[in-house]
Amino acid sequence: MTRSSYDPEWVAHYFDDFGIGEWERMVAAPIDEVALYIHTYYLQHYVPAGASVLEIGAGAGRFTQVLANAGAVIVVADISPEQLALNRKHARELGFATAVEAWYELDMCDMSRFTDGSFDCVVAYGGPLSYVLDKRETAVAECVRVLKPGGVLLAGVISMWGAAHQKLRGVLALTPPANQRITASGDVLPGSFPQARHFMHMYRPAEFRHLLQNAGLQILALSASQCLSLGWEALLVDIRADEARWQELLRMELEACADEGALGMGPHLIAVAQKTA
Ligand SMILES: C[S@@+](CC[C@H](N)C(=O)[O-])C[C@H]1O[C@@H](n2cnc3c(N)ncnc32)[C@H](O)[C@@H]1O
């Protein structure tokens, strides 16, 4: 396969097949709970109660539940019908369906279903801006268009050096030329390496910042996730059982991840960015 650009059907099928793994992804182990904590922190600090929120690439609903608990009025959207079905199911079973106005199957590269300035916040957590590959400028422009002036985008993307930090064994198993194509472009594409099943654009912090600024957004916050905990998964199992030490780890993670020097070193990079009025 030689495809080098975004294929919406492929993305939808990938996440349809991933199914319930998407719901479990954030609580499977203590290291995942660290990521859940950091992503949740930014939602709780930047999404006010009563805000109208478009959650694009909402998946099975982990952050839909957080948004509902924060008092948001949510429109859920995803390219994967299976993820949307799981989101609906979790909303009904776990009692947050009343916070969701509607569920839509759509591609964030074309959100023409929504008029300009429809939402106080757009949340795009978990990498949709990575999965759209070469369409990332279009996707960000759509997020900006549907935001009200002064509205806030909260987006999480896959981090280039953070992913290398997390998957170093696999990265170093590649041939140097294959790996150099990935680090030069940030793209994992069909054909990047034989086992590649998950195609994405990975960002350096400066690139992510520029993408958002060039779309007319002002950066309010940038953060990595799990920059301290990565590589210490076994230790974290013990730490998780000791509430005081667990809370101290979370406190340090939050501060370290937002430090300029650590931004690139977690698997995800989170941005909070405001549409200028
Ligand atoms: C890794 S999951 C993240 C789910 C959830 N936001 C979270 O952080 O737990 C990525 C989600 O983005 C969705 N997605 C990927 N590309 C998309 C696109 N172009 N438009 C809408 N949704 C997309 C996928 O179907 C999937 O549900």
PDBQT file of the ligand as one rigid body, heavy atoms in Angstrom, charges set to zero:
ROOT
HETATM    1  C1  LIG A 301      -8.007   7.484  20.398  1.00  0.00    +0.000 C 
HETATM    2  S1  LIG A 301      -9.712   7.840  20.205  1.00  0.00    +0.000 S 
HETATM    3  C2  LIG A 301     -10.009   9.099  21.442  1.00  0.00    +0.000 C 
HETATM    4  C3  LIG A 301     -11.376   9.073  22.037  1.00  0.00    +0.000 C 
HETATM    5  C4  LIG A 301     -11.617  10.088  23.149  1.00  0.00    +0.000 C 
HETATM    6  N1  LIG A 301     -11.612  11.443  22.622  1.00  0.00    +0.000 N 
HETATM    7  C5  LIG A 301     -10.524   9.965  24.200  1.00  0.00    +0.000 C 
HETATM    8  O1  LIG A 301      -9.627  10.798  24.233  1.00  0.00    +0.000 OA
HETATM    9  O2  LIG A 301     -10.597   9.019  24.993  1.00  0.00    +0.000 OA
HETATM   10  C6  LIG A 301      -9.782   8.826  18.719  1.00  0.00    +0.000 C 
HETATM   11  C7  LIG A 301     -11.211   9.038  18.271  1.00  0.00    +0.000 C 
HETATM   12  O3  LIG A 301     -11.209  10.012  17.232  1.00  0.00    +0.000 OA
HETATM   13  C8  LIG A 301     -12.080   9.572  16.217  1.00  0.00    +0.000 C 
HETATM   14  N2  LIG A 301     -11.651  10.216  14.970  1.00  0.00    +0.000 N 
HETATM   15  C9  LIG A 301     -10.498  10.021  14.307  1.00  0.00    +0.000 A 
HETATM   16  N3  LIG A 301     -10.457  10.796  13.211  1.00  0.00    +0.000 NA
HETATM   17  C10 LIG A 301     -11.612  11.500  13.188  1.00  0.00    +0.000 A 
HETATM   18  C11 LIG A 301     -12.164  12.454  12.298  1.00  0.00    +0.000 A 
HETATM   19  N4  LIG A 301     -11.529  12.815  11.192  1.00  0.00    +0.000 N 
HETATM   20  N5  LIG A 301     -13.363  12.990  12.581  1.00  0.00    +0.000 NA
HETATM   21  C12 LIG A 301     -14.040  12.589  13.686  1.00  0.00    +0.000 A 
HETATM   22  N6  LIG A 301     -13.584  11.667  14.564  1.00  0.00    +0.000 NA
HETATM   23  C13 LIG A 301     -12.377  11.146  14.320  1.00  0.00    +0.000 A 
HETATM   24  C14 LIG A 301     -11.950   8.056  16.222  1.00  0.00    +0.000 C 
HETATM   25  O4  LIG A 301     -13.020   7.400  15.603  1.00  0.00    +0.000 OA
HETATM   26  C15 LIG A 301     -11.843   7.780  17.725  1.00  0.00    +0.000 C 
HETATM   27  O5  LIG A 301     -13.108   7.556  18.310  1.00  0.00    +0.000 OA
ENDROOT
TORSDOF 0
